[in-house]
Amino acid sequence: NLIDLISFPTVGFAAGYGAFTGGYPSLQRWEIPVSYGFVGLGEEALFRGFYFHGLSRLFKSAWVGAIISSGAFAAAHVIGGIENLQLMPMAQRFAFGMIMCWQTNRNQYDLRKSIFTH
């Protein structure tokens, strides 16, 4: 994954952003990152492995599948308060979903790199 053109910059950006904004307080306990790993596995299986792949085949268009599954991904992450309903958090989650769909499509629906990136 270090030479993957999607995973490496995405993980690097997230690490840099976390350091710039004061870090990730939830990473102070060992069990939380482990649980995040399982959450990423499940979300990638659902949104990219099931929704994106299925909708792309149904509509015969990877773009339609990516847009619908990324919208569902963004909507599923509206938790934790009203600030998550604002335009920027929703747009960021939608954009992340589109990037993950592109990576999944580029890897012929092999989810391993998408799970790592997530």
N, C-alpha and C positions, 0 to 999 in steps of 0.2 A: 504493500500500500504506500510505501514511501515514494515510489516513482509514479504512482497514479496521479494524473493531472487534475483530479477532482478531490480525492480524499486529502492529499497533502495540504493544498492551500486552504481547504475548508477547516480542517483540524487546526492548522497553524493560525488562521484568522481567529477562530474561537479561543484558542489559548492566549493569543495576544490581546484580544478584546477583554477576556477575563482578567488578565494581569493589569491592563490599563484602567479598568473600572473597579478594581479593588479585589479581584479574585472571585472565587466561587466558594462561599461559606459552606455549602452543602458537601464539599469535598473534604471537609475536616474530619469526617467519620468514614471509616473504611467501607462500611456496608452500603452506603448510599451510591458510590460509583459502581459497585457490583450490581446493585438493583437497576441502575440506569442502563447497564449493558443488556440486561434482559428486556427492559422496556424498549430499547432500540431494536433489538431482534424482533420483538413482536410487532412493533409499529412498521418496520420495513416489510415484514412478511404480509401484513394486512394492506398497507397503503400502496406499496410498490409491487409486491408479489401477487396480491389478489386483485385489488381495485385497478391499479394501473394496467397490469397485464390483461385482465378481463375486459376492462372498458376499451382498451386499445383494440382488442380483437373484435369486440361487439360493434364498435363504430368504425372499424377498419382504419383507424387513425391514431397514431401515437400522440399527436397533439391533443386530441380530444380526451384521451385517457389521462394524459399528464395534467391537463387543466382541471378536470373533474376530481381526480385523486388528490391533487395538490390543494384544491379548495376544501376537500373533506379533511385533509391533514391539518390545514390552518384552522378550520372550524373546531376540530377535535381538541385543539390546544388552547381554546378560550376558557381558561380556568384561572382562578386566583384573583379575580377582581375586575372592575370595570376598565382598568387601564389596558387590559388585553383585548378589548373590543375596539380600540383605536386603530386607525389606518396603518400606522407603521408596524406595530407588532403583527398584525394580520398579513401585511404585505411581506414582511420578513419571513414568516412561516410559509407563506405561499411560495415565495422565491426559493426557499430551501427545499420545499417539496418538488418544485420544478427541476432544480439541480439534481436531486436524487433520482427523479424519473429519467433525466438525461443520462445519468451514470448507469442506471439499471438497463436502459435501452441499449446503451453503448456496449455493455457487458452481456448482451443477449439474455437478459433477465436473470443473471447470476447475482444473487443478493449479497454475497460476502463483502464486497467493497462498500456497498451502501450501508450495511450493518456496521462496519467499522467506522465509516464517516459519521453516522448518526451517533 
